[in-house]
Amino acid sequence: MKKFLIVFSLFLGVQFSVQSQIDESQTGAWYMYFFSKNLKDSRWGFQGDIQHRNWDLGGDLEQLLIRGGITYRPKNSPLKLTLGYGNISTGAFGDDTSKVSESRIYQEALYAIKLGKRLYTNHRFRYEQRFVENQDSRTRYRYNLFVNVPLNKSVMEPQTFYLALYNELFINGERAIGSGNTVELFDRNRFYSALGYMLKKGLKVQFGMMRQSTNSWEKSQLQLSLHQNF
């Protein structure tokens, strides 16, 4: 009986460990809405996004992210500066229903460059101050290169299909997060490819796949997003 209990306990431990690990072969899904508005006759504006991220195609919450900020465009410049705030609720993988909350302040610079006749690029530099539940405050640096290439037309205009690509690198500022725990300098990388369609001026939709890589796991997520400029 004693041996049986030992074996049974070890079995439960293995089962718990397996269930708590992220299934890298399972495709997740992110549903996203991005919006921005430039105030009339002003260099000021605002922008934001709402994202519902799932470990699977729906039901197993990975993150609920709500973010918004004030924007400023310097005169005679393609640069857009943003000061913003985000609230994030992160869920555990699988049957575990626990969540971790995070408040985040961020500053970013977005720089648009058109190369040739058909290559639209954006360079985004973002600096974040993160306040994660039960952790010390810390910072993170992000760089994202966006590329849009119109397919059936030579310019981005209504009724244009386009190829959308991006790659974003995340680097942690501080490694110590409290209670003797640390994180790696490299946080994660995201590579994304999608097909987009411009419905009308200021309104685009994209559907594609993003591969997210960390030091401990890699996972693919389908992404469906709506992008609106008022």
C-alpha positions in Angstrom: 0.0 0.0 0.0 2.8 2.4 0.9 4.5 1.8 -2.5 1.2 2.3 -4.2 0.7 5.6 -2.5 4.2 6.7 -3.5 3.7 5.8 -7.1 0.2 7.3 -7.2 1.6 10.6 -5.7 4.3 10.7 -8.3 1.8 10.1 -11.1 -0.4 13.0 -9.8 2.7 15.2 -9.8 3.6 14.3 -13.3 0.0 14.9 -14.4 -0.1 18.3 -12.7 3.2 19.3 -14.3 2.1 18.2 -17.8 -1.2 20.1 -17.5 0.5 23.3 -16.3 2.8 23.4 -19.2 1.9 25.3 -22.4 0.9 23.1 -25.3 3.2 24.6 -28.1 1.4 22.6 -30.8 -2.0 24.1 -30.0 -2.8 27.1 -32.1 -4.1 30.2 -30.3 -6.1 33.1 -31.6 -5.9 36.8 -31.0 -8.9 39.1 -31.8 -7.9 42.8 -32.0 -9.3 46.3 -32.7 -6.9 49.2 -33.2 -8.1 52.8 -33.5 -6.5 56.3 -33.9 -7.8 59.8 -34.3 -6.0 63.0 -35.3 -7.8 66.0 -33.9 -8.8 68.5 -36.6 -6.3 71.4 -37.2 -4.1 70.1 -34.4 -0.9 68.0 -34.1 -2.6 66.1 -31.2 -4.7 63.0 -31.2 -5.3 59.7 -29.5 -5.0 56.0 -30.2 -5.6 52.7 -28.6 -6.4 49.0 -29.0 -8.5 46.3 -27.4 -7.2 42.7 -27.7 -8.7 39.4 -26.6 -6.0 36.8 -26.7 -6.6 33.1 -26.3 -4.3 30.1 -25.7 -6.7 28.2 -28.0 -9.1 29.4 -30.7 -11.5 30.6 -28.0 -12.4 30.1 -24.3 -8.9 29.7 -22.7 -8.0 33.3 -22.0 -4.3 34.2 -22.5 -4.7 38.0 -22.1 -7.3 40.7 -22.2 -5.5 44.0 -23.1 -7.0 47.4 -23.1 -4.6 50.3 -24.0 -4.8 53.9 -25.0 -2.7 57.0 -25.3 -2.3 60.6 -26.4 -0.4 61.2 -29.6 1.6 64.2 -30.9 2.9 64.7 -34.5 5.8 67.2 -34.8 5.5 69.7 -37.6 6.8 68.6 -41.0 7.7 65.1 -39.8 6.5 61.6 -40.3 7.1 60.9 -36.6 4.2 60.2 -34.2 4.9 60.2 -30.4 2.6 58.6 -27.9 2.2 58.6 -24.1 -0.2 55.9 -23.0 -1.5 53.5 -20.4 -2.5 49.8 -20.6 -4.4 47.4 -18.4 -3.7 43.8 -18.9 -5.3 40.7 -17.4 -3.2 37.5 -18.0 -4.7 34.0 -17.7 -3.0 30.7 -17.1 -2.9 28.0 -19.7 -5.4 25.2 -19.5 -7.9 24.5 -16.7 -6.3 26.9 -14.3 -8.6 29.9 -14.0 -6.2 32.2 -12.0 -5.3 35.6 -13.5 -2.6 38.1 -13.0 -3.3 41.8 -13.4 -0.8 44.4 -14.8 -0.8 48.2 -15.2 1.5 49.6 -17.8 2.7 53.0 -18.8 4.4 53.4 -22.1 6.1 55.9 -24.4 6.6 55.2 -28.1 7.8 56.8 -31.3 6.4 55.6 -34.6 8.3 56.6 -37.8 6.8 55.9 -41.2 9.0 55.5 -44.3 7.9 54.6 -47.8 10.6 52.8 -49.8 10.1 52.9 -53.6 6.6 52.8 -55.0 5.1 49.8 -53.1 6.9 49.3 -49.8 5.3 51.0 -46.8 7.3 50.6 -43.5 6.8 51.7 -40.0 9.4 51.6 -37.2 8.0 51.6 -33.7 10.2 52.1 -30.6 8.3 51.5 -27.3 9.5 51.9 -23.7 7.3 50.4 -21.0 7.0 50.7 -17.2 5.3 47.6 -16.0 3.5 47.1 -12.6 2.7 43.4 -12.5 0.7 41.9 -9.6 3.0 40.5 -6.8 6.2 41.6 -8.7 8.5 44.5 -8.4 8.1 47.3 -11.0 10.2 46.9 -14.0 10.8 48.2 -17.6 10.9 46.7 -21.1 12.1 47.9 -24.5 10.4 47.0 -27.7 11.3 47.5 -31.4 8.8 46.6 -34.2 9.3 46.8 -37.9 6.1 46.8 -39.9 5.9 46.3 -43.6 2.9 46.6 -45.9 3.0 45.7 -49.6 0.0 46.4 -51.8 -0.7 43.5 -54.2 -3.5 44.4 -56.6 -2.7 48.1 -56.8 0.5 50.2 -56.6 -0.7 52.3 -53.6 -2.6 51.7 -50.4 -6.1 52.9 -51.2 -9.7 51.5 -50.8 -10.2 48.0 -52.3 -6.5 47.1 -52.0 -5.3 43.7 -51.0 -1.9 43.9 -49.3 0.7 41.7 -47.6 1.3 42.7 -44.0 4.5 41.6 -42.1 6.1 42.6 -38.8 8.8 41.5 -36.4 8.9 42.7 -32.9 11.8 42.2 -30.4 11.2 42.6 -26.6 14.1 43.2 -24.2 13.7 43.4 -20.4 15.2 46.4 -18.6 15.4 44.8 -15.1 15.9 41.1 -14.5 15.0 41.0 -10.8 11.3 41.0 -10.3 11.1 40.4 -6.5 11.0 37.5 -4.1 14.3 36.3 -5.5 12.9 35.7 -8.9 14.5 36.9 -12.2 13.6 37.1 -15.9 15.9 36.8 -18.9 17.3 39.8 -20.7 15.5 38.5 -23.8 11.8 38.6 -23.2 10.3 37.4 -26.5 10.1 37.8 -30.3 7.0 38.0 -32.5 7.0 37.3 -36.2 3.7 38.0 -38.1 2.5 37.6 -41.7 -1.0 38.3 -43.0 -3.2 39.2 -45.8 -4.9 42.6 -45.4 -7.7 44.4 -47.2 -8.4 48.1 -47.2 -12.2 48.3 -47.0 -12.3 52.1 -47.3 -10.2 55.1 -46.4 -9.1 54.7 -42.8 -10.5 51.2 -42.4 -8.5 47.9 -42.9 -8.9 44.3 -41.9 -6.1 41.7 -41.5 -6.0 38.0 -41.1 -2.8 36.1 -40.5 -0.5 34.1 -38.3 1.9 35.2 -35.6 4.8 33.0 -34.2 5.8 34.1 -30.7 9.0 32.8 -29.2 10.3 33.0 -25.6 13.1 31.3 -23.8 10.7 28.6 -22.5 8.2 28.1 -25.3 7.1 28.9 -28.9 3.6 29.1 -30.0 1.6 30.1 -33.1 -1.5 32.4 -32.9 -4.0 33.2 -35.6 -4.8 36.9 -35.7 -7.9 38.7 -36.9 -7.6 42.5 -36.6 -9.6 45.6 -37.5 -7.6 48.9 -37.9 -9.6 52.2 -38.0 -8.3 55.8 -38.4 -11.1 58.3 -37.8 
